[in-house]
Each structure stands twice: as C-alpha cells, then as structure tokens.
C-alpha cells in the first residue's frame, strides 16, 4: 500500500486530522513511521494547520513496528542507524511549535505508543489498549519509550510497565497520567477536534510560544527556563495579535486574530 492509501488527511477550520488505516491492525513498517512524521511535520512547517490530530481505526491506533523490520536488523550498527533515524523524527515532532494530539482507540503498542508519547497531548477511549511489550521478545523500546514514559508517569510506574510489558487500558492510562482524558469511542474524534479547535482559535503566535516555552523549557535548568519564557513573551509584545487580544478583552468581544 502507498502512503496515501494508509494515511488519510483532511484540514478543516485550521485543524488537521490524519487517520491511519493499514488493515488489519495498523502494524507499520519503519518507512511508514517516517512518512507519517513527515506528513505531520509538513502540515506544521507549511502552516497549513494550527493543530494536528493523529488517530487510527477503531481497532488500532498503531499496533507497533512490523516485527519483520526488527528481525531484518542483523548488526548493532544497523540497529543504531535505524532507531536513531526514527528518534530524530519523533524529536522533531515533540519540539514542533504547534500542538499534535494523539487520539487513541484500540491497540497502541510499541512504536505506536512511543509515537503517541512524542505528541503534545493524548486522548484515549477507556477500552484502548496501551503497552510497550518489547521485553517479551527479548529487546527494549528503541524509539524513545524508556525516556519519555518515566517523564510522563514517573520512574516506578514506567519501570513496571517496561519490565513486564503489561498492557493497560485507556482507563488505567488516564489514572496514571499517560493520557489527558478518556472518552467513548463514538465521541473520541469529536472531542479531539473540540480540543484542537479551542487551541486553533487562539493567537497562533501565543500558542507557538506556549509550546516552545513548555517543551524547550523542560529541557533546561529552571532558571534558564524562566529566562526563555521571558524571551518568548517579549517576542509577542507589540504584535498586532497581542494588541488585538487586549483590545477585545476590554471591549468584551471575541478577538479577530490575523493568520499568517
């Protein structure tokens, strides 16, 4: 199947929706992860969308990396080259200035969960199934899962999940803070669109500043993060959209922010 047949993309009201559809369970070869990331990053870099939602079918978000790709890697050098290539794309996604929301239904395993962890926010259905099961086949997550999962849920819970490969439900994922919210399957996409829409109607410059201040700031020492926040805030000062936001507040009306 071509990438266009697997990834269906639409943009409405400045929100992009990408649906992954590779029957039967959205198992993706390595090049498909690359294509998916390129699609999301392209939408952001070309400023075609103010927020991006990535989702799958009702059976799966992504069921993981095709195990044939794993078995095809025969040397440590090949593994390093392959995994670092995917990680570089996930890193760009994580540091993208516009929010990416993962809407998870069905299976979200291995590389699929690692991709979701690279997104800025995650929504799921209560019945969704999430796991990093690599330990069960004698290896470890290699797309950043050992680094991002403990930063989201804490070291103890992350180690439990990583060392057992245990699958958890969307309900449990919500309880441990792995996802932001859980909604019934029939509501998931509408809820994701609602969240993305609330963000998309804001001043895009302020949205980008918030995303950068948060994601980049968390990688700095606290005092440097505070300075970085002020720098980004200063870049907004005096811009049309900030002035329009202030005027709308005092005039008790909805602001009319300018797009690019």
C-alpha positions in Angstrom: 0.0 0.0 0.0 1.2 3.5 -0.8 1.5 6.1 2.0 -1.5 8.0 0.5 -3.6 4.9 0.9 -2.5 4.4 4.5 -2.7 8.0 5.8 -5.9 9.9 5.1 -5.5 13.6 5.8 -8.1 16.4 5.9 -7.9 20.0 7.2 -11.0 21.8 8.5 -11.1 25.1 10.5 -7.3 25.1 10.7 -7.3 21.6 12.4 -5.7 18.7 10.5 -7.0 15.2 11.1 -4.7 12.3 10.0 -6.2 8.8 10.1 -4.0 5.7 9.9 -5.6 2.8 8.0 -3.4 -0.2 7.3 -5.6 -3.3 7.8 -5.9 -5.3 9.8 -4.3 -3.7 12.9 -2.2 -0.7 11.7 1.2 -2.5 12.1 3.6 -0.1 10.4 7.0 -0.8 8.8 9.7 1.7 9.6 9.3 3.7 6.4 5.6 4.3 7.4 6.7 5.9 10.6 8.9 8.2 8.6 6.1 9.0 6.2 3.7 9.7 9.0 6.1 12.1 10.8 6.9 13.8 7.5 3.2 14.4 6.9 2.5 15.9 10.3 5.7 18.0 10.3 4.9 19.2 6.8 1.5 20.4 7.8 3.0 22.4 10.7 6.0 23.7 8.8 3.9 24.9 5.9 1.5 26.4 8.5 -1.5 24.6 6.9 -2.9 23.7 10.3 -2.8 25.3 13.7 -3.2 21.9 15.4 -2.8 18.3 14.2 -4.8 15.2 15.3 -3.4 11.8 14.6 -5.7 8.7 15.1 -6.3 5.2 13.8 -9.2 2.9 13.2 -11.5 1.6 16.0 -9.3 -1.5 16.1 -5.9 0.2 16.4 -4.0 3.5 16.7 -0.8 1.8 15.8 -0.1 -1.8 16.8 3.7 -1.3 16.7 6.6 -1.7 14.3 6.4 -4.6 11.9 8.4 -7.3 13.6 9.8 -8.3 10.2 11.7 -5.0 10.3 13.1 -5.9 13.7 14.2 -9.3 12.6 15.8 -7.9 9.4 18.3 -5.9 11.5 21.4 -8.1 11.9 24.1 -5.8 13.3 24.4 -3.3 16.2 25.4 -0.7 13.6 22.2 -1.3 11.6 20.1 -1.0 14.7 21.7 2.2 15.8 21.2 3.8 12.4 17.6 2.7 12.1 16.5 3.6 15.6 18.3 7.0 15.7 16.6 7.9 12.3 13.2 7.3 13.8 14.1 9.0 17.0 15.2 12.1 15.2 11.8 12.4 13.5 10.0 11.8 16.8 12.2 14.5 18.4 11.2 17.0 15.7 7.6 16.1 16.3 8.0 16.6 20.0 9.6 20.0 19.5 7.2 21.2 16.8 5.8 24.6 17.6 2.2 23.7 17.0 0.3 21.1 19.1 -0.1 17.5 18.0 -2.8 15.4 19.6 -2.9 11.6 19.6 -6.5 10.2 19.7 -6.1 6.6 20.7 -8.6 3.8 20.2 -7.9 0.1 20.0 -4.2 -1.1 20.1 -1.4 1.3 20.9 1.6 -0.9 21.2 5.4 -0.5 20.9 6.4 2.1 18.4 2.8 3.3 18.3 2.9 4.3 22.0 6.3 5.8 21.5 4.9 8.0 18.8 2.0 8.9 21.0 4.4 9.8 23.8 6.1 12.2 21.3 2.8 14.1 20.7 2.0 17.0 22.9 -1.3 15.6 24.2 -3.1 12.2 24.2 -6.7 11.3 24.4 -8.0 7.7 24.5 -11.1 5.5 24.8 -11.5 3.7 28.1 -11.1 0.4 26.2 -8.0 1.4 24.4 -5.0 -1.0 24.9 -1.6 0.5 25.5 1.7 -1.3 26.1 5.4 -1.3 25.4 5.8 -5.1 25.1 9.3 -5.3 23.7 10.7 -7.0 26.8 8.5 -10.0 25.9 10.5 -10.6 22.7 13.9 -10.0 24.3 14.5 -6.4 23.5 13.6 -2.9 24.7 11.7 0.1 23.3 14.0 1.8 20.8 12.1 4.9 19.7 12.4 6.8 23.0 9.9 4.9 25.1 12.4 4.3 28.0 13.0 8.1 28.2 9.6 9.6 27.6 7.4 7.2 29.6 9.1 7.8 33.0 8.9 11.6 32.3 5.2 11.3 31.9 4.1 8.7 34.5 7.1 8.6 36.9 10.0 6.2 37.1 8.4 3.5 39.3 5.3 3.1 37.2 7.3 3.3 33.9 9.7 0.6 35.1 6.8 -1.6 36.0 5.3 -1.3 32.5 8.6 -1.5 30.7 9.9 -4.6 32.6 6.6 -6.6 32.4 5.4 -5.4 29.0 1.9 -5.3 30.7 -0.9 -3.9 28.7 -3.1 -1.3 30.3 -6.5 0.1 29.3 -7.3 3.7 28.4 -9.0 3.9 31.8 -5.8 3.0 33.6 -3.7 5.2 31.3 -5.9 8.1 32.4 -5.4 7.2 36.1 -1.6 7.2 35.8 -1.5 10.4 33.7 -0.4 8.8 30.5 -3.4 10.3 28.7 -5.2 13.6 29.2 -8.7 12.3 29.0 -10.8 9.2 28.1 -13.9 9.3 26.0 -16.2 6.7 24.5 -15.2 5.5 21.1 -18.0 7.3 19.3 -17.0 10.6 20.9 -13.2 10.4 20.7 -12.6 12.2 17.4 -15.2 14.9 18.1 -13.6 15.5 21.5 -10.2 15.7 19.9 -11.5 18.1 17.3 -13.0 20.2 20.1 -9.8 20.4 22.0 -7.8 21.2 18.8 -10.4 23.8 17.8 -10.1 25.6 21.1 -6.4 25.9 20.5 -6.7 26.8 16.8 -8.9 29.8 17.5 -6.2 31.4 19.8 -3.4 33.7 18.6 -1.2 31.2 16.8 1.9 33.2 17.9 1.0 32.8 21.5 0.2 29.1 21.0 3.6 28.5 19.5 5.3 30.5 22.3 3.5 28.3 24.9 4.5 25.1 23.2 8.1 26.2 22.9 8.3 27.6 26.4 7.0 24.4 27.8 8.8 21.7 25.7 12.1 23.5 25.4 11.9 24.9 29.0 11.5 21.4 30.5 14.9 20.5 29.0 16.6 23.4 30.7 17.6 24.2 34.2 14.7 26.0 35.9 16.4 29.4 36.0 17.2 29.2 32.2 13.7 28.1 31.5 12.4 31.2 33.3 14.6 33.4 31.1 13.5 31.5 28.0 9.9 32.2 28.9 10.5 35.9 29.2 12.3 35.9 25.8 9.3 34.3 24.1 6.9 36.6 25.9 8.9 39.6 24.7 8.7 38.5 21.1 4.9 38.8 21.4 4.9 42.3 22.9 3.7 44.9 20.5 2.5 42.4 17.8 -0.8 43.0 16.1 -2.4 39.9 17.6 -1.4 40.6 21.1 -2.8 44.2 20.8 -6.0 42.8 19.3 -6.4 40.3 22.1 -6.0 43.1 24.7 -8.5 45.3 22.9 -11.0 42.5 22.5 -10.8 41.9 26.3 -11.6 45.5 27.2 -14.3 45.7 24.5 -15.8 42.4 25.6 -15.8 40.9 22.2 -14.1 37.9 20.5 -10.7 38.8 19.2 -10.1 38.7 15.4 -6.6 37.3 15.2 -4.7 37.6 11.9 -3.4 34.4 10.3 -0.1 34.1 8.5 
